């Protein structure tokens, strides 16, 4: 029995740092004057069901209660007002120094919840053991065993819920087959009918000097103007960007002029873009996020990179996942 009571005390001590970090994340956001982040963290806490009962430290209880009260009254988090209202300014400031940001608030929130659940169940078990006598020991042990099973079930359910939430946040959903079949998704948005749809990724491979670049440039012009491509229908014009990683600008211009002259109407000004990056392919890899943002801003629906091998660095295998992921992200 003494061992169980001692384990409760040990758990309380180990929980103190978690409690300080949970408080500190709100304090840190407030001290940096990031109102939106402070709001995100305090809302996360309240939505999780967090109450002052989750805290074992009496200082943390006071600060959290004061923090919630101030938030509900003013929708502001002011560290000094919180500290003055509960007389715990020094503790609140010290908590703020425990963390450098509030990025992991959800993980600390879940850890604090688990500590609270363990503390509650362990305290109940200790109470049962302390109250038991020679005549009731069998019943007490049975109750303790039931509590332990309940604790395991609670933790298992919490772990499953947390895993489900993380999968949902990542867009990974286990959908029942019948539900999937009864609720068909949006149909293919064909860029080239029955061949290329919006959102698809592909690679064109052939030997050197097989006119792959002509193929890519013609594809860009056809999609941007809505003309058939090699006998395949293009339902409507789409904004397109053609990344030229190989030809000098004058060579790219001459090809474009010849192709426009042979094909007919030129694409309107905002339907086709060209990015000339001969000798600058490595910069393309360094600015991936910025390029993706610009492509989205312009409403581009087809991106053509010509040729892909120019994006391969020395020592990289063009067939490796690491090399291809940059292009197909």
Secondary structure in CASP SS format (residue, H / E / C, confidence):
PFRMAT SS
TARGET T0000
AUTHOR 0000-0000-0000
METHOD secondary structure of the structure
MODEL  1
X C 1.00
X H 1.00
X H 1.00
X H 1.00
X H 1.00
X H 1.00
X H 1.00
X H 1.00
X H 1.00
X H 1.00
X H 1.00
X H 1.00
X H 1.00
X H 1.00
X H 1.00
X H 1.00
X H 1.00
X H 1.00
X H 1.00
X H 1.00
X H 1.00
X H 1.00
X H 1.00
X H 1.00
X H 1.00
X H 1.00
X H 1.00
X H 1.00
X H 1.00
X H 1.00
X H 1.00
X C 1.00
X C 1.00
X C 1.00
X H 1.00
X H 1.00
X H 1.00
X H 1.00
X H 1.00
X H 1.00
X H 1.00
X H 1.00
X H 1.00
X H 1.00
X H 1.00
X H 1.00
X H 1.00
X C 1.00
X C 1.00
X C 1.00
X C 1.00
X H 1.00
X H 1.00
X H 1.00
X C 1.00
X C 1.00
X C 1.00
X H 1.00
X H 1.00
X H 1.00
X H 1.00
X H 1.00
X H 1.00
X H 1.00
X H 1.00
X H 1.00
X H 1.00
X H 1.00
X H 1.00
X H 1.00
X H 1.00
X H 1.00
X H 1.00
X H 1.00
X C 1.00
X C 1.00
X C 1.00
X C 1.00
X H 1.00
X H 1.00
X H 1.00
X H 1.00
X H 1.00
X H 1.00
X H 1.00
X H 1.00
X C 1.00
X C 1.00
X H 1.00
X H 1.00
X H 1.00
X H 1.00
X H 1.00
X H 1.00
X H 1.00
X H 1.00
X C 1.00
X C 1.00
X C 1.00
X C 1.00
X C 1.00
X C 1.00
X C 1.00
X C 1.00
X H 1.00
X H 1.00
X H 1.00
X H 1.00
X H 1.00
X H 1.00
X H 1.00
X H 1.00
X H 1.00
X H 1.00
X H 1.00
X H 1.00
X H 1.00
X H 1.00
X H 1.00
X H 1.00
X H 1.00
X H 1.00
X H 1.00
X H 1.00
X H 1.00
X H 1.00
X H 1.00
X H 1.00
X H 1.00
X H 1.00
X H 1.00
X C 1.00
X C 1.00
X C 1.00
X C 1.00
X C 1.00
X H 1.00
X H 1.00
X H 1.00
X H 1.00
X H 1.00
X H 1.00
X H 1.00
X H 1.00
X H 1.00
X H 1.00
X H 1.00
X H 1.00
X H 1.00
X H 1.00
X H 1.00
X H 1.00
X H 1.00
X H 1.00
X H 1.00
X H 1.00
X H 1.00
X H 1.00
X H 1.00
X H 1.00
X H 1.00
X H 1.00
X H 1.00
X H 1.00
X H 1.00
X H 1.00
X H 1.00
X H 1.00
X H 1.00
X C 1.00
X C 1.00
X C 1.00
X C 1.00
X C 1.00
X C 1.00
X C 1.00
X H 1.00
X H 1.00
X H 1.00
X H 1.00
X H 1.00
X H 1.00
X C 1.00
X C 1.00
X C 1.00
X C 1.00
X C 1.00
X C 1.00
X C 1.00
X E 1.00
X E 1.00
X E 1.00
X C 1.00
X C 1.00
X C 1.00
X E 1.00
X E 1.00
X C 1.00
X C 1.00
X C 1.00
X C 1.00
X C 1.00
X C 1.00
X C 1.00
X C 1.00
X C 1.00
X C 1.00
X C 1.00
X C 1.00
X C 1.00
X C 1.00
X H 1.00
X H 1.00
X H 1.00
X H 1.00
X H 1.00
X H 1.00
X H 1.00
X H 1.00
X H 1.00
X H 1.00
X H 1.00
X H 1.00
X H 1.00
X H 1.00
X C 1.00
X C 1.00
X C 1.00
X E 1.00
X C 1.00
X C 1.00
X E 1.00
X C 1.00
X C 1.00
X C 1.00
X C 1.00
X C 1.00
X C 1.00
X C 1.00
X E 1.00
X E 1.00
X E 1.00
X E 1.00
X E 1.00
X C 1.00
X C 1.00
X C 1.00
X C 1.00
X H 1.00
X H 1.00
X H 1.00
X H 1.00
X H 1.00
X H 1.00
X H 1.00
X H 1.00
X H 1.00
X H 1.00
X H 1.00
X H 1.00
X H 1.00
X H 1.00
X H 1.00
X C 1.00
X C 1.00
X C 1.00
X C 1.00
X C 1.00
X C 1.00
X C 1.00
X C 1.00
X E 1.00
X E 1.00
X E 1.00
X E 1.00
X E 1.00
X C 1.00
X C 1.00
X C 1.00
X C 1.00
X H 1.00
X H 1.00
X H 1.00
X H 1.00
X H 1.00
X H 1.00
X C 1.00
X H 1.00
X H 1.00
X H 1.00
X H 1.00
X H 1.00
X H 1.00
X H 1.00
X H 1.00
X H 1.00
X H 1.00
X C 1.00
X C 1.00
X C 1.00
X C 1.00
X E 1.00
X E 1.00
X E 1.00
X E 1.00
X E 1.00
X C 1.00
X H 1.00
X H 1.00
X H 1.00
X H 1.00
X C 1.00
X C 1.00
X C 1.00
X C 1.00
X C 1.00
X C 1.00
X C 1.00
X C 1.00
X C 1.00
X H 1.00
X H 1.00
X H 1.00
X H 1.00
X H 1.00
X H 1.00
X H 1.00
X H 1.00
X C 1.00
END
